[in-house]
Amino acid sequence: MTRWHAGAVAIVLAATVTVAMGKGTKQMPLFTQQQVAQGKKLYAAKCAMCHGETLQGGAASPLAGPAFAAAWTRTGLVGDWANSQFTVEDLDFIIRTTMPKGSAGQMASDDYTAVLTYILQQNGYEAGSTTPLRAGSPRMKQARLRFGIAKELAAAPPPLRVEGDASAVPKVGGPTQEELIRAADSTRNWLYHTHDYSGSRYAALAQVNERNAGQLRPVCVFQVGDEGNFQTGPIVYQGTMYITTTRSTVALDATNCRPKWRYTWAPRGHEVWRNNRGVAIKDGYLVRGTSDGYLLALNADAGALVWAVKAADAQQGETFTMAPLLFEDLVLIGPAGSENGISGWVGAFRLRDGSPVWKFQTVPGATLAGSESWGNPKGIKLGGGSVWTPFTLDAEKGELFVAVTNPAPDLPANLRPGDNRYTNSLVVLDVRTGKLLWYRQMVPNDSHDWDLTQVSPLFQAKVGGRDSRLLATVGKDGILRTVDRDSHEVIYSTPVTTIKNVELPVTKEGVEVCPGVLGGVEWNGLALNPALNMLYVNAVDWCSKFTSAETVRHIPGRMYMGGTVEFRSESQGWLTALDASTGAVKWKYQSKRPIVAAVTATKGNVVFAGELTGDFLALDARDGKVLYRFNTGGGIGGGLVTYEEAGKQYVAVMSGRPSPFWVNEIAGAPTVFLFALP
C-alpha cells in the first residue's frame, strides 16, 4: 500500500478544469453526463480487467486516485499544480493510441472520448456541460489536468535512499562468489535466474528421467495471494525458495511450500509497469528491482530491508522488471521502458550499499545531434534501448552479455534513419568497468518492436569439426542466432516461429506481419542439454497488424509507439529442439497458446515446460514426446526450476496470471506448485 493510498479515506478529490479565456480564466464543466454513462459501460467491457472495476489498478496501473494524479503531473508531486504540463488532450491521446490492449485505435472516436470523461469523472471532474466533449476541440486542447487533494496528503519527492535496519546487514550467508561461479555444477541449488552465469537452464539431475517422468505427482501448493502479474523466476538456495510479485518478496521452504517470511515494498513513487521477474542472491543479500524504479536489498534469512536506492526515473518511464545479476561487490541491472521513449542504460551498483559504480548508455546516438547511426529528419524525441531480460556472464574473462531492446518511437523507422546503434543488439561489456568490448546488432532500424530478449546460453560445441565458444541469442523477431564469441560472427540463423511480411514497411494503411509485436521469444529464454548437444526454444506465434500514425507525439513517461498495433486473434506456441552446432531442427512441439513460460533441461533427458492452457509438461528431450501433463488451473508464464534437497529431486512451477496480454479465460491466481516422484 502506498503512502497515498494509506490515507485514501481522507482524500477529497476536487478537480476542476481551467480553460484559458483571454487574460483570465473561467471554471466550467467539460463534458456531459450522457458521455460519462456511456464511458462507464465501455470501461467495464474494455478496461476493467486490467485497471480494476473501481479504477484502482490491478495488473495495470490505477486510473483514479492519488497515484494516478501523481502520474499525470509533470513532477509527480500531488498538489504541484503550478508546474503541471499535461492537458486533457494528452490523456485522450494516450488512451486512444494504446487502448484497448491488442486493438488500439479500433473503437469509435466518440467511444474513446466517453471513456476519457468517465475517467475524469472518477477523479473528481463534474459533468454538466450541455455540449459533449469532442476529440481535438479547443476545450480539450486548452484544459490542463488538475487534481485537488488534501494538502496534508500531498506527496513528498520520492526519497533517493530508504535506510533499512542496521541489524539486517548480513554477517554471514551465501552463496559465495565461488558457489555462484560453480553454479552450473550444482544439483542442490538454482542460484541464478537462468540457473547459472552461463544461462544454461540445465540441471545435472537424473532422478526424474525419460523412463519415470510420467510418475510425477504434486507435492504441495502455495497460493501467493497478491494481485497483479506473476512472472517470477524462482531462486533456490539450501532448501529455501525465493519468489517475487510486483511488490512482495517471499521465502518458502523448497520441500513443502510453507512460507518462511514475506517482505512487501511500499511504492514511493509512480509505478510504471507492474511486472517483476525475480531476485538475485549472494553473501546473504537478496536483491531485486521495483516498478517505481528502486533497487533494494533484503536479508535473505529474515527478509528485513538492508537498503533501497532510487536508481531509475519512473516519471520518465523507467522501471525495473528483470532479475539482477550479482558478481563480486556489484549488482548489475538496467531499466525496461523503451516503449516510453526512455534513454536506456545498463548499470552497476555496490552490493553493500547500492551506491552507483558505472553506467553504460545503450542509445547514446539517439540523444546526440549528428550521430551517423541515428538520423532525425523531423527533430523528434528519440530513445529506447531498454533491458528487461537476464544477463549472462563469462566470469573468467569478466565479460557481461546484455540483450538490448528496440528503438523509440517503435514503429516509424523512417523518422530515425540509420541502424540505431545499439538497439536490438548483443552488447558485451567489461563487467567491472562497463566499458564496451564488442557488439553485434541483430535487427537494425527496427520498425516492429522486435526486441532482442535473450543472450543465453554461453556454451561450447563443435562447429565444422572445431571446438568453438558460442552464444545463443533470440528475440521477438523469432529467429535463433548463434554467435561465435571469438570471431563475433553469426554461425547460423534458424526461425522458431512463423515469419511473414518482415521486409514490408509499416504504413498508414497498416500491414500484417509475423511475428507480431508480442511474437517470438519473450522474457523466458532457451535451455541447453550439453550431453545431447541440443537447444530448446520456447516461442510465441502471434501475428499483428502494424499501422503508422499521422502524428508522432511524445508525452514524458507514456507509451511512444508512433502508431498502433492490432493483435490477430489466432495465436499458438512452439517448443523447438535444435542441434546446437548447426541450428538444424530436431523436433517441434505445438501448443494451442503461445509458450512464454521458462524451459528447463536435465541430465535425465527431460525438458520441463509450461503452457498458457495451464498445463505443466515433461517431454522427452530426444524426440519431444510428452511424458507427463498436469493442469495447474492457471496460465503458466513464470519460471520452472528443478533442484535436489535431502536426496529428492523437485520441480517448481510458477502458475497463474502472467499478465492480461497472455491470458483469457484461463488466468488463474499466482500459485507455486512443487512436483516430485512418489
Secondary structure, DSSP 8 states (H G I E B T S, - for coil): --TTGGGGGG-------EEEETTEEEE---S-HHHHHHHHHHHHHHTHHHH-TTSS-SSS--SSSHHHHHHTSSSS-TT-GGG---BHHHHHHHHHHH-STTBTT-S-HHHHHHHHHHHHHHTT-----SS---TT-HHHHH-B------GGG------SEEE--GGGS-SS-S--HHHHHTGGG-SS-B-STTSSTT---EE---SS-TTTGGG-EEEEEEE----S------EEETTEEEEE-SSEEEEEETTT--EEEEEE----S----------EEETTEEEEE-TTSEEEEEETTT--EEEEEE-S-GGGT-B--S--EEETTEEEE--B-GGGT-B-EEEEEETTT--EEEEEES-HHHHSTT-TT---TT----EE----S--EEETTTTEEEEE---EESSS-GGGS-S--TTTTEEEEEETTT--EEEEEESSTT-SS---EEE---EEEEEETTEEEEEEEEEETT-EEEEEETTT--EEEEEE-S--BSTTS--BSS-EEEBS-TT-B--SS--EEETTTTEEEEEEEEEEEEEEE-S-----TTS---SEEEEEEEEEEEEEEEEETTT--EEEEEEESS---S--EEETTSEEEEE-TTSEEEEEETTT--EEEEEE-SS-EEEEEEEEEETTEEEEEEEES---TTT-SS-----EEEEEE--
